[in-house]
Amino acid sequence: MSCDEPGAAYRVVGRLEGIQNCSAFPSATSRYTQFMARGGESSNELTLCLADE
């Protein structure tokens, strides 16, 4: 399901590098943080700030 489909539960209102809080996005009601590894050599975190649809 795409984020912009009618059945989506959340809308992405911000994308931040690293593990961060979403205080810069007042409409955010929750966050999702993902750890990513690429080729076993480098890694980083990504935080998505989410608002209810």
C-alpha distance matrix in Angstrom:
0.0 3.8 6.6 8.4 6.8 9.5 8.0 7.4 10.4 11.6 12.4 13.8 17.5 19.1 19.2 22.3 24.0 25.3 25.1 25.8 25.6 23.9 27.1 26.9 23.9 25.4 22.2 20.5 20.4 19.2 18.6 16.9 19.2 18.6 21.5 21.4 24.1 24.8 27.3 29.0 30.9 29.1 26.7 25.2 23.1 20.4 19.7 16.9 18.2 15.8 16.7 15.9 14.2
3.8 0.0 3.8 5.4 5.5 9.0 8.9 7.3 10.6 10.5 10.2 11.3 14.8 16.4 16.6 20.1 21.9 23.7 23.8 24.2 24.1 22.0 25.1 24.5 21.5 23.2 20.2 18.7 19.3 18.3 17.6 16.2 18.4 18.1 21.1 20.8 23.7 24.1 26.9 28.7 30.2 28.1 25.8 24.0 21.9 18.9 18.2 15.1 16.3 14.2 15.1 14.9 13.1
6.6 3.8 0.0 3.8 5.7 8.5 8.6 5.7 8.2 7.2 6.4 7.7 11.2 13.2 13.9 17.5 19.8 21.6 21.5 21.4 20.9 18.6 21.6 21.0 17.9 19.4 16.4 15.0 15.7 15.1 14.6 13.8 16.4 16.7 20.1 20.3 23.6 24.4 27.5 29.0 30.3 27.8 25.1 22.9 20.4 17.1 15.7 12.3 12.9 10.7 11.4 11.5 9.9
8.4 5.4 3.8 0.0 3.8 6.5 8.3 6.6 9.6 8.9 7.3 9.4 12.0 14.6 16.0 19.7 22.3 24.4 24.5 24.0 23.2 20.5 23.0 22.1 18.7 20.0 16.7 16.2 17.2 17.3 17.3 17.0 19.8 20.3 23.7 23.8 27.0 27.5 30.6 32.4 33.5 30.9 28.4 26.1 23.6 20.1 18.7 15.1 15.1 12.6 12.4 12.1 9.6
6.8 5.5 5.7 3.8 0.0 3.8 5.5 5.6 9.3 10.1 9.9 12.5 15.3 18.0 19.3 22.9 25.4 27.2 27.0 26.8 25.9 23.3 25.9 25.3 21.8 22.7 19.2 18.6 19.0 19.0 19.3 18.9 21.8 22.2 25.5 25.7 28.8 29.4 32.3 34.0 35.5 33.1 30.6 28.5 26.1 22.7 21.3 17.8 17.8 15.0 14.5 13.3 10.3
9.5 9.0 8.5 6.5 3.8 0.0 3.8 5.6 8.5 10.2 10.7 14.0 16.5 19.6 21.4 25.0 27.7 29.3 28.7 28.1 26.8 24.1 26.4 26.0 22.4 22.6 18.9 18.7 18.6 19.2 20.2 20.2 23.5 24.3 27.9 28.4 31.7 32.5 35.5 37.1 38.5 36.1 33.4 31.1 28.4 25.1 23.2 19.6 19.0 15.7 14.3 12.2 8.9
8.0 8.9 8.6 8.3 5.5 3.8 0.0 3.8 6.4 9.1 10.9 14.2 17.0 19.9 21.4 24.7 27.2 28.4 27.5 27.2 25.9 23.6 26.1 26.2 22.7 22.9 19.3 18.4 17.6 17.7 18.8 18.5 21.8 22.6 26.1 26.9 30.1 31.3 34.2 35.5 37.2 35.0 32.1 30.0 27.1 24.1 22.2 18.8 18.4 15.0 14.0 11.6 9.0
7.4 7.3 5.7 6.6 5.6 5.6 3.8 0.0 3.8 5.7 7.4 10.5 13.6 16.3 17.6 20.9 23.5 24.6 23.7 23.4 22.2 20.0 22.6 22.8 19.3 19.8 16.3 15.1 14.6 14.4 15.1 14.9 18.2 19.1 22.7 23.6 27.0 28.3 31.4 32.6 34.1 31.7 28.7 26.4 23.5 20.4 18.4 15.0 14.7 11.3 10.8 9.1 7.1
10.4 10.6 8.2 9.6 9.3 8.5 6.4 3.8 0.0 3.8 7.2 10.3 13.0 15.6 17.2 20.1 22.8 23.5 22.1 21.6 20.0 17.9 20.4 21.0 17.6 17.7 14.3 12.8 11.5 11.5 12.8 13.1 16.8 18.3 22.0 23.5 27.1 28.8 32.0 32.7 34.3 31.7 28.4 26.0 22.7 19.7 17.2 14.0 13.1 9.5 8.6 6.3 5.6
11.6 10.5 7.2 8.9 10.1 10.2 9.1 5.7 3.8 0.0 3.8 6.6 9.2 11.8 13.6 16.6 19.5 20.5 19.2 18.4 16.8 14.5 17.0 17.4 14.0 14.5 11.2 9.5 9.1 9.0 10.1 10.8 14.4 16.2 20.0 21.5 25.2 26.9 30.3 31.1 32.2 29.4 26.1 23.4 20.1 16.9 14.2 10.7 9.5 5.9 5.4 4.7 5.1
12.4 10.2 6.4 7.3 9.9 10.7 10.9 7.4 7.2 3.8 0.0 3.8 6.2 9.2 11.4 14.8 18.0 19.6 18.9 17.8 16.4 13.6 16.0 15.6 12.1 13.2 10.0 8.9 10.0 10.3 10.7 11.6 14.8 16.6 20.2 21.4 25.0 26.4 29.9 30.9 31.7 28.7 25.6 22.7 19.6 16.0 13.5 9.7 8.5 5.5 5.2 6.3 6.0
13.8 11.3 7.7 9.4 12.5 14.0 14.2 10.5 10.3 6.6 3.8 0.0 3.8 5.8 7.6 11.1 14.2 16.1 15.8 14.8 13.9 11.2 14.0 13.2 10.3 12.4 10.0 8.3 10.3 9.9 9.1 9.8 12.3 14.0 17.5 18.6 22.2 23.5 27.1 28.1 28.6 25.4 22.4 19.4 16.4 12.7 10.3 6.5 5.8 4.7 6.4 9.0 9.6
17.5 14.8 11.2 12.0 15.3 16.5 17.0 13.6 13.0 9.2 6.2 3.8 0.0 3.8 7.2 10.3 14.0 16.0 15.8 14.0 12.7 9.4 11.5 10.1 7.0 9.3 7.5 6.7 9.9 10.3 9.9 11.6 13.8 16.0 19.3 20.5 24.1 25.4 29.1 29.9 30.0 26.6 23.7 20.3 17.3 13.6 11.0 7.7 5.6 5.7 6.5 9.9 10.8
19.1 16.4 13.2 14.6 18.0 19.6 19.9 16.3 15.6 11.8 9.2 5.8 3.8 0.0 3.8 6.6 10.3 12.6 12.8 11.1 10.6 7.8 10.3 8.6 6.8 10.2 9.7 8.2 11.4 10.9 9.3 10.6 11.9 13.9 16.8 17.9 21.4 22.7 26.4 27.2 26.9 23.4 20.5 17.0 14.3 10.7 8.3 5.8 4.8 7.2 9.3 12.9 14.3
19.2 16.6 13.9 16.0 19.3 21.4 21.4 17.6 17.2 13.6 11.4 7.6 7.2 3.8 0.0 3.8 6.9 9.6 10.6 9.8 10.6 9.0 12.0 10.6 9.8 13.4 13.2 11.1 13.8 12.3 9.6 9.7 9.8 11.2 13.7 14.5 17.8 19.0 22.8 23.5 23.1 19.6 16.9 13.4 10.9 7.3 5.9 4.7 6.2 9.1 12.1 15.6 17.0
22.3 20.1 17.5 19.7 22.9 25.0 24.7 20.9 20.1 16.6 14.8 11.1 10.3 6.6 3.8 0.0 3.8 6.3 7.7 7.0 8.8 8.4 11.2 10.1 10.7 14.3 15.0 12.6 15.1 13.3 10.3 10.3 9.3 10.8 12.5 13.6 16.7 18.2 21.9 22.1 21.4 17.7 14.9 11.2 8.8 6.0 5.1 6.4 7.9 11.5 14.6 18.1 20.1
24.0 21.9 19.8 22.3 25.4 27.7 27.2 23.5 22.8 19.5 18.0 14.2 14.0 10.3 6.9 3.8 0.0 3.8 6.9 7.6 10.7 11.3 14.1 13.2 14.3 17.8 18.7 16.1 18.3 16.0 12.6 11.8 9.6 10.1 10.6 11.3 13.9 15.3 19.0 19.0 18.0 14.2 11.6 7.9 6.3 4.9 6.3 8.9 11.2 14.7 18.1 21.4 23.4
25.3 23.7 21.6 24.4 27.2 29.3 28.4 24.6 23.5 20.5 19.6 16.1 16.0 12.6 9.6 6.3 3.8 0.0 3.8 6.0 9.6 11.5 14.3 14.3 15.6 18.8 19.8 16.9 18.4 15.7 12.2 11.2 8.2 8.8 8.7 10.4 12.9 15.1 18.6 17.9 17.1 13.4 10.3 6.6 4.4 5.0 6.3 9.9 12.1 15.5 19.0 22.2 24.6
25.1 23.8 21.5 24.5 27.0 28.7 27.5 23.7 22.1 19.2 18.9 15.8 15.8 12.8 10.6 7.7 6.9 3.8 0.0 3.8 7.1 9.8 12.6 13.6 14.8 17.4 18.5 15.2 16.1 13.2 9.9 9.3 6.5 8.4 9.0 11.8 14.6 17.4 20.8 19.7 19.4 15.9 12.5 9.1 6.0 6.4 5.8 9.4 11.0 14.2 17.6 20.5 23.3
25.8 24.2 21.4 24.0 26.8 28.1 27.2 23.4 21.6 18.4 17.8 14.8 14.0 11.1 9.8 7.0 7.6 6.0 3.8 0.0 3.8 6.6 8.9 10.1 11.6 14.1 15.6 12.7 14.0 11.7 9.0 9.9 8.4 11.2 12.5 15.1 18.1 20.7 24.2 23.3 22.8 19.2 15.9 12.4 9.3 8.5 6.5 9.2 9.4 12.8 15.8 19.0 21.9
25.6 24.1 20.9 23.2 25.9 26.8 25.9 22.2 20.0 16.8 16.4 13.9 12.7 10.6 10.6 8.8 10.7 9.6 7.1 3.8 0.0 3.8 5.8 8.1 9.2 11.0 12.7 9.9 10.9 9.2 7.6 9.9 9.7 13.2 15.2 18.0 21.3 23.9 27.5 26.7 26.4 22.8 19.5 15.9 12.6 11.1 8.1 9.4 8.1 11.1 13.4 16.5 19.7
23.9 22.0 18.6 20.5 23.3 24.1 23.6 20.0 17.9 14.5 13.6 11.2 9.4 7.8 9.0 8.4 11.3 11.5 9.8 6.6 3.8 0.0 3.8 5.4 5.5 7.6 9.2 6.6 8.7 8.0 7.0 10.0 10.9 14.4 16.9 19.4 22.9 25.1 28.8 28.5 28.2 24.6 21.3 17.6 14.3 11.9 8.4 8.3 5.8 8.6 10.5 13.9 16.8
27.1 25.1 21.6 23.0 25.9 26.4 26.1 22.6 20.4 17.0 16.0 14.0 11.5 10.3 12.0 11.2 14.1 14.3 12.6 8.9 5.8 3.8 0.0 3.8 5.3 6.2 9.1 7.9 9.9 10.4 10.4 13.7 14.6 18.0 20.4 22.9 26.3 28.5 32.2 31.8 31.3 27.6 24.4 20.7 17.5 15.4 12.1 12.0 9.2 11.4 12.3 15.5 18.5
26.9 24.5 21.0 22.1 25.3 26.0 26.2 22.8 21.0 17.4 15.6 13.2 10.1 8.6 10.6 10.1 13.2 14.3 13.6 10.1 8.1 5.4 3.8 0.0 3.8 6.2 9.1 8.8 11.8 12.5 12.1 14.9 15.7 18.8 21.1 23.1 26.4 28.2 31.9 31.8 31.0 27.3 24.4 20.6 17.8 15.3 12.4 11.9 9.4 11.9 12.7 16.3 18.7
23.9 21.5 17.9 18.7 21.8 22.4 22.7 19.3 17.6 14.0 12.1 10.3 7.0 6.8 9.8 10.7 14.3 15.6 14.8 11.6 9.2 5.5 5.3 3.8 0.0 3.8 5.6 5.6 9.1 10.3 10.5 13.6 15.2 18.3 21.1 23.1 26.6 28.3 32.1 32.3 31.9 28.2 25.2 21.5 18.4 15.4 12.2 10.5 7.3 8.9 9.2 12.7 15.0
25.4 23.2 19.4 20.0 22.7 22.6 22.9 19.8 17.7 14.5 13.2 12.4 9.3 10.2 13.4 14.3 17.8 18.8 17.4 14.1 11.0 7.6 6.2 6.2 3.8 0.0 3.8 5.5 8.1 10.5 12.0 15.5 17.6 21.0 24.0 26.2 29.8 31.7 35.5 35.6 35.3 31.7 28.5 24.8 21.5 18.6 15.1 13.4 9.7 10.2 9.1 12.0 14.4
22.2 20.2 16.4 16.7 19.2 18.9 19.3 16.3 14.3 11.2 10.0 10.0 7.5 9.7 13.2 15.0 18.7 19.8 18.5 15.6 12.7 9.2 9.1 9.1 5.6 3.8 0.0 3.8 6.3 9.3 11.3 14.6 17.3 20.4 23.8 25.8 29.6 31.4 35.2 35.5 35.6 32.1 28.8 25.2 21.9 18.7 15.1 12.6 8.9 8.0 5.9 8.5 10.6
20.5 18.7 15.0 16.2 18.6 18.7 18.4 15.1 12.8 9.5 8.9 8.3 6.7 8.2 11.1 12.6 16.1 16.9 15.2 12.7 9.9 6.6 7.9 8.8 5.6 5.5 3.8 0.0 3.8 5.7 7.4 10.8 13.6 16.9 20.2 22.5 26.2 28.3 32.0 32.2 32.4 29.0 25.6 22.1 18.6 15.5 11.8 9.4 5.7 5.0 4.4 7.7 10.6
20.4 19.3 15.7 17.2 19.0 18.6 17.6 14.6 11.5 9.1 10.0 10.3 9.9 11.4 13.8 15.1 18.3 18.4 16.1 14.0 10.9 8.7 9.9 11.8 9.1 8.1 6.3 3.8 0.0 3.8 7.2 10.6 13.8 17.2 20.6 23.3 27.0 29.4 33.0 32.9 33.5 30.2 26.7 23.4 19.7 16.9 13.2 11.0 7.7 6.0 5.0 6.5 10.2
19.2 18.3 15.1 17.3 19.0 19.2 17.7 14.4 11.5 9.0 10.3 9.9 10.3 10.9 12.3 13.3 16.0 15.7 13.2 11.7 9.2 8.0 10.4 12.5 10.3 10.5 9.3 5.7 3.8 0.0 3.8 7.1 10.2 13.6 17.1 19.8 23.6 26.2 29.7 29.4 30.2 27.0 23.4 20.2 16.5 14.0 10.3 8.7 6.3 5.3 6.6 8.3 11.9
18.6 17.6 14.6 17.3 19.3 20.2 18.8 15.1 12.8 10.1 10.7 9.1 9.9 9.3 9.6 10.3 12.6 12.2 9.9 9.0 7.6 7.0 10.4 12.1 10.5 12.0 11.3 7.4 7.2 3.8 0.0 3.8 6.6 10.1 13.4 16.2 19.9 22.5 26.0 25.8 26.4 23.2 19.6 16.4 12.7 10.2 6.7 5.6 4.6 5.5 8.5 10.9 13.9
16.9 16.2 13.8 17.0 18.9 20.2 18.5 14.9 13.1 10.8 11.6 9.8 11.6 10.6 9.7 10.3 11.8 11.2 9.3 9.9 9.9 10.0 13.7 14.9 13.6 15.5 14.6 10.8 10.6 7.1 3.8 0.0 3.8 6.6 10.3 12.9 16.6 19.3 22.7 22.5 23.4 20.5 16.9 14.0 10.4 8.2 5.6 5.1 6.6 7.5 11.0 12.9 15.4
19.2 18.4 16.4 19.8 21.8 23.5 21.8 18.2 16.8 14.4 14.8 12.3 13.8 11.9 9.8 9.3 9.6 8.2 6.5 8.4 9.7 10.9 14.6 15.7 15.2 17.6 17.3 13.6 13.8 10.2 6.6 3.8 0.0 3.8 6.9 9.8 13.5 16.3 19.8 19.3 20.0 17.0 13.3 10.5 6.9 5.6 4.2 6.3 8.8 10.7 14.4 16.6 19.1
18.6 18.1 16.7 20.3 22.2 24.3 22.6 19.1 18.3 16.2 16.6 14.0 16.0 13.9 11.2 10.8 10.1 8.8 8.4 11.2 13.2 14.4 18.0 18.8 18.3 21.0 20.4 16.9 17.2 13.6 10.1 6.6 3.8 0.0 3.8 6.3 10.0 12.9 16.2 15.9 16.9 14.2 10.6 8.5 5.6 5.3 6.4 8.4 11.7 13.4 17.1 19.2 21.2
21.5 21.1 20.1 23.7 25.5 27.9 26.1 22.7 22.0 20.0 20.2 17.5 19.3 16.8 13.7 12.5 10.6 8.7 9.0 12.5 15.2 16.9 20.4 21.1 21.1 24.0 23.8 20.2 20.6 17.1 13.4 10.3 6.9 3.8 0.0 3.8 6.9 10.2 13.4 12.5 13.5 10.9 7.3 6.0 4.5 6.6 9.0 11.7 15.0 17.0 20.8 22.9 24.9
21.4 20.8 20.3 23.8 25.7 28.4 26.9 23.6 23.5 21.5 21.4 18.6 20.5 17.9 14.5 13.6 11.3 10.4 11.8 15.1 18.0 19.4 22.9 23.1 23.1 26.2 25.8 22.5 23.3 19.8 16.2 12.9 9.8 6.3 3.8 0.0 3.8 6.6 9.9 9.8 10.9 8.5 5.5 5.5 6.1 7.8 11.1 13.3 17.0 19.0 22.7 24.9 26.5
24.1 23.7 23.6 27.0 28.8 31.7 30.1 27.0 27.1 25.2 25.0 22.2 24.1 21.4 17.8 16.7 13.9 12.9 14.6 18.1 21.3 22.9 26.3 26.4 26.6 29.8 29.6 26.2 27.0 23.6 19.9 16.6 13.5 10.0 6.9 3.8 0.0 3.8 6.5 6.0 7.4 5.9 4.3 6.7 8.8 11.2 14.7 17.0 20.7 22.8 26.5 28.7 30.2
24.8 24.1 24.4 27.5 29.4 32.5 31.3 28.3 28.8 26.9 26.4 23.5 25.4 22.7 19.0 18.2 15.3 15.1 17.4 20.7 23.9 25.1 28.5 28.2 28.3 31.7 31.4 28.3 29.4 26.2 22.5 19.3 16.3 12.9 10.2 6.6 3.8 0.0 3.8 5.4 6.3 5.6 6.2 8.8 11.4 13.2 16.9 18.9 22.7 24.7 28.4 30.6 31.8
27.3 26.9 27.5 30.6 32.3 35.5 34.2 31.4 32.0 30.3 29.9 27.1 29.1 26.4 22.8 21.9 19.0 18.6 20.8 24.2 27.5 28.8 32.2 31.9 32.1 35.5 35.2 32.0 33.0 29.7 26.0 22.7 19.8 16.2 13.4 9.9 6.5 3.8 0.0 3.8 5.4 7.1 8.8 12.1 14.9 17.0 20.6 22.6 26.4 28.3 32.0 34.1 35.2
29.0 28.7 29.0 32.4 34.0 37.1 35.5 32.6 32.7 31.1 30.9 28.1 29.9 27.2 23.5 22.1 19.0 17.9 19.7 23.3 26.7 28.5 31.8 31.8 32.3 35.6 35.5 32.2 32.9 29.4 25.8 22.5 19.3 15.9 12.5 9.8 6.0 5.4 3.8 0.0 3.8 6.1 7.7 11.4 14.3 17.0 20.5 23.0 26.6 28.8 32.5 34.6 36.0
30.9 30.2 30.3 33.5 35.5 38.5 37.2 34.1 34.3 32.2 31.7 28.6 30.0 26.9 23.1 21.4 18.0 17.1 19.4 22.8 26.4 28.2 31.3 31.0 31.9 35.3 35.6 32.4 33.5 30.2 26.4 23.4 20.0 16.9 13.5 10.9 7.4 6.3 5.4 3.8 0.0 3.8 7.0 10.6 14.1 16.9 20.6 23.3 26.9 29.4 33.1 35.6 37.1
29.1 28.1 27.8 30.9 33.1 36.1 35.0 31.7 31.7 29.4 28.7 25.4 26.6 23.4 19.6 17.7 14.2 13.4 15.9 19.2 22.8 24.6 27.6 27.3 28.2 31.7 32.1 29.0 30.2 27.0 23.2 20.5 17.0 14.2 10.9 8.5 5.9 5.6 7.1 6.1 3.8 0.0 3.7 7.0 10.7 13.5 17.2 20.0 23.5 26.2 29.9 32.5 34.1
26.7 25.8 25.1 28.4 30.6 33.4 32.1 28.7 28.4 26.1 25.6 22.4 23.7 20.5 16.9 14.9 11.6 10.3 12.5 15.9 19.5 21.3 24.4 24.4 25.2 28.5 28.8 25.6 26.7 23.4 19.6 16.9 13.3 10.6 7.3 5.5 4.3 6.2 8.8 7.7 7.0 3.7 0.0 3.8 7.1 10.2 13.8 16.8 20.1 22.8 26.6 29.2 30.9
25.2 24.0 22.9 26.1 28.5 31.1 30.0 26.4 26.0 23.4 22.7 19.4 20.3 17.0 13.4 11.2 7.9 6.6 9.1 12.4 15.9 17.6 20.7 20.6 21.5 24.8 25.2 22.1 23.4 20.2 16.4 14.0 10.5 8.5 6.0 5.5 6.7 8.8 12.1 11.4 10.6 7.0 3.8 0.0 3.8 6.8 10.3 13.5 16.7 19.6 23.3 26.1 28.0
23.1 21.9 20.4 23.6 26.1 28.4 27.1 23.5 22.7 20.1 19.6 16.4 17.3 14.3 10.9 8.8 6.3 4.4 6.0 9.3 12.6 14.3 17.5 17.8 18.4 21.5 21.9 18.6 19.7 16.5 12.7 10.4 6.9 5.6 4.5 6.1 8.8 11.4 14.9 14.3 14.1 10.7 7.1 3.8 0.0 3.8 6.8 10.2 13.3 16.1 19.9 22.6 24.7
20.4 18.9 17.1 20.1 22.7 25.1 24.1 20.4 19.7 16.9 16.0 12.7 13.6 10.7 7.3 6.0 4.9 5.0 6.4 8.5 11.1 11.9 15.4 15.3 15.4 18.6 18.7 15.5 16.9 14.0 10.2 8.2 5.6 5.3 6.6 7.8 11.2 13.2 17.0 17.0 16.9 13.5 10.2 6.8 3.8 0.0 3.8 6.7 10.0 12.8 16.6 19.4 21.3
19.7 18.2 15.7 18.7 21.3 23.2 22.2 18.4 17.2 14.2 13.5 10.3 11.0 8.3 5.9 5.1 6.3 6.3 5.8 6.5 8.1 8.4 12.1 12.4 12.2 15.1 15.1 11.8 13.2 10.3 6.7 5.6 4.2 6.4 9.0 11.1 14.7 16.9 20.6 20.5 20.6 17.2 13.8 10.3 6.8 3.8 0.0 3.8 6.5 9.5 13.2 16.2 18.4
16.9 15.1 12.3 15.1 17.8 19.6 18.8 15.0 14.0 10.7 9.7 6.5 7.7 5.8 4.7 6.4 8.9 9.9 9.4 9.2 9.4 8.3 12.0 11.9 10.5 13.4 12.6 9.4 11.0 8.7 5.6 5.1 6.3 8.4 11.7 13.3 17.0 18.9 22.6 23.0 23.3 20.0 16.8 13.5 10.2 6.7 3.8 0.0 3.8 6.2 9.9 12.9 14.8
18.2 16.3 12.9 15.1 17.8 19.0 18.4 14.7 13.1 9.5 8.5 5.8 5.6 4.8 6.2 7.9 11.2 12.1 11.0 9.4 8.1 5.8 9.2 9.4 7.3 9.7 8.9 5.7 7.7 6.3 4.6 6.6 8.8 11.7 15.0 17.0 20.7 22.7 26.4 26.6 26.9 23.5 20.1 16.7 13.3 10.0 6.5 3.8 0.0 3.8 7.0 10.4 12.8
15.8 14.2 10.7 12.6 15.0 15.7 15.0 11.3 9.5 5.9 5.5 4.7 5.7 7.2 9.1 11.5 14.7 15.5 14.2 12.8 11.1 8.6 11.4 11.9 8.9 10.2 8.0 5.0 6.0 5.3 5.5 7.5 10.7 13.4 17.0 19.0 22.8 24.7 28.3 28.8 29.4 26.2 22.8 19.6 16.1 12.8 9.5 6.2 3.8 0.0 3.8 6.8 9.1
16.7 15.1 11.4 12.4 14.5 14.3 14.0 10.8 8.6 5.4 5.2 6.4 6.5 9.3 12.1 14.6 18.1 19.0 17.6 15.8 13.4 10.5 12.3 12.7 9.2 9.1 5.9 4.4 5.0 6.6 8.5 11.0 14.4 17.1 20.8 22.7 26.5 28.4 32.0 32.5 33.1 29.9 26.6 23.3 19.9 16.6 13.2 9.9 7.0 3.8 0.0 3.8 6.4
15.9 14.9 11.5 12.1 13.3 12.2 11.6 9.1 6.3 4.7 6.3 9.0 9.9 12.9 15.6 18.1 21.4 22.2 20.5 19.0 16.5 13.9 15.5 16.3 12.7 12.0 8.5 7.7 6.5 8.3 10.9 12.9 16.6 19.2 22.9 24.9 28.7 30.6 34.1 34.6 35.6 32.5 29.2 26.1 22.6 19.4 16.2 12.9 10.4 6.8 3.8 0.0 3.8
14.2 13.1 9.9 9.6 10.3 8.9 9.0 7.1 5.6 5.1 6.0 9.6 10.8 14.3 17.0 20.1 23.4 24.6 23.3 21.9 19.7 16.8 18.5 18.7 15.0 14.4 10.6 10.6 10.2 11.9 13.9 15.4 19.1 21.2 24.9 26.5 30.2 31.8 35.2 36.0 37.1 34.1 30.9 28.0 24.7 21.3 18.4 14.8 12.8 9.1 6.4 3.8 0.0
